[in-house]
Amino acid sequence: MEHLLEADARFVWHPFSRQKSKAPIVPVARGKGSLLFDEQGNPFVDAISSWWVTIHGHAHPYIAERIYNQALTLEQVIFAGFTHRPAVELAARLIPLLPGNFSKVFYSDNGSTATEVALKMAVQYWWNKSREHGVPPRTRILAFRNSYHGDTFGAMSVSERSVFTMAFHPLLLEVDFIDTPTPENIGELRAFLEKEGDAIAAFIYEPLVQGAGGIMMYEAGLLNQLLSLAHEKEIICIADEVMTGFGRTGTLFASEQVAEKPDIICLSKGLTGGTMALGATVCSEKVYSAFVHDDALRTFFHGHSFTANPLACTAALASLELFEKENTLKAVENIVFANRNFLPELELFVKKGLIRSPRICGTILAFELTSSAPDGYLNPIGQYITEEAMLLGVYLRPLGNTMYIMPPYCITKEELRKVYDTMLSLLKKLDGSQHG
Ligand SMILES: *Cc1c(COP(=O)(O)O)cnc(C)c1O
């Protein structure tokens, strides 16, 4: 074990991790359900679904067996000029589940590529159309402040300018950022779209909840107003459901709660039940048809070595089957219910000024911790919480001073209570250290 950590420190560079004054690193030996076990066999509850991906639990035997059998049959094949059963079956099963009128699934490897593909598709849609009509193509992209759409250059460009992107600002695409809608600013946002909408190619948004930007939540009805106006202006609307997809917000997709549907939807994280890397960008017939032409230049020249990897597609099919077999949406409903009941328990700490803005959306619960350091990702209280929670057998990973939970849906009532109690006891401890 000592050996493992030494070798890790010597050879491995971890994501989103400082390389000096490193935080302690935990060797995980195995997982089962919502539990992870360290090398000594100590269990802890994975209250953030291992970066928001795990749905049915770790090492689920049903998914594992399906992947194993597929690996013995066909592990990988080039996807240009070839196809295979898992990719086709998955696309055919996925499309009817999606909120909107979708026609084609384009596969990639992860959430960043799923949004990258969506942006390229939307921009080329306008370029392809311009070849027909001889008008200059629209190229402007609209995104929300506070958004997060991934870490590759295009995905970074449509994400909030933040500590994540700071080193790259001179190289990022120019993007129009608007605030997420509130009852106060909706008039202004509508006026902006009325004025500029005709020049905008695409609008990318995280429906209902902005994840890595700080678990910010906003109203479906207000988003609906923006989407409706965007559609009037023929803007390609891209719902980034990489995090919100597959039950996170209480419905299978967050866009189900919004009347206006997207033209493109991006999926990853929960797509394979959180077991394998896979991305999907699903588009409407309107978008797709702009690429169907004798003109070879209208081809979408994009692909990845592992596009539609058969193992990943099989894992996704198995996950969708589990949604039915295990009635996963019922488990989601139970978490939503528990979160609603738990929310009042936080009021005491709001009154004491220890926390701010407790909020829930589906299975997600979040609030800000008040601390002497500035708000944001670099606030060190997050690391403190992670280490203290770990001692109590729960894995939490606040985004700076934004504390949240996003549990796997298989979490038991007792495990979820343990997560709540851990948060409460950490808050009591913080309270004690402030006043004592
Ligand atoms: C995580 C996330 C991404 C990026 O996905 P990766 O698989 O980490 O590249 C994109 N969009 C949203 C909304 C996300 O939460």
PDBQT file of the ligand as one rigid body, heavy atoms in Angstrom, charges set to zero:
ROOT
HETATM    1  C1  LIG A 501     -18.721  16.957 -16.761  1.00  0.00    +0.000 C 
HETATM    2  C2  LIG A 501     -19.388  17.811 -17.747  1.00  0.00    +0.000 A 
HETATM    3  C3  LIG A 501     -18.881  17.961 -19.040  1.00  0.00    +0.000 A 
HETATM    4  C4  LIG A 501     -17.569  17.361 -19.462  1.00  0.00    +0.000 C 
HETATM    5  O1  LIG A 501     -17.591  15.984 -19.425  1.00  0.00    +0.000 OA
HETATM    6  P1  LIG A 501     -16.212  15.168 -19.339  1.00  0.00    +0.000 P 
HETATM    7  O2  LIG A 501     -16.611  13.760 -19.561  1.00  0.00    +0.000 OA
HETATM    8  O3  LIG A 501     -15.668  15.422 -17.972  1.00  0.00    +0.000 OA
HETATM    9  O4  LIG A 501     -15.322  15.695 -20.400  1.00  0.00    +0.000 OA
HETATM   10  C5  LIG A 501     -19.604  18.712 -19.939  1.00  0.00    +0.000 A 
HETATM   11  N1  LIG A 501     -20.757  19.295 -19.590  1.00  0.00    +0.000 NA
HETATM   12  C6  LIG A 501     -21.272  19.182 -18.360  1.00  0.00    +0.000 A 
HETATM   13  C7  LIG A 501     -22.580  19.831 -18.041  1.00  0.00    +0.000 C 
HETATM   14  C8  LIG A 501     -20.601  18.442 -17.386  1.00  0.00    +0.000 A 
HETATM   15  O5  LIG A 501     -21.093  18.364 -16.146  1.00  0.00    +0.000 OA
ENDROOT
TORSDOF 0
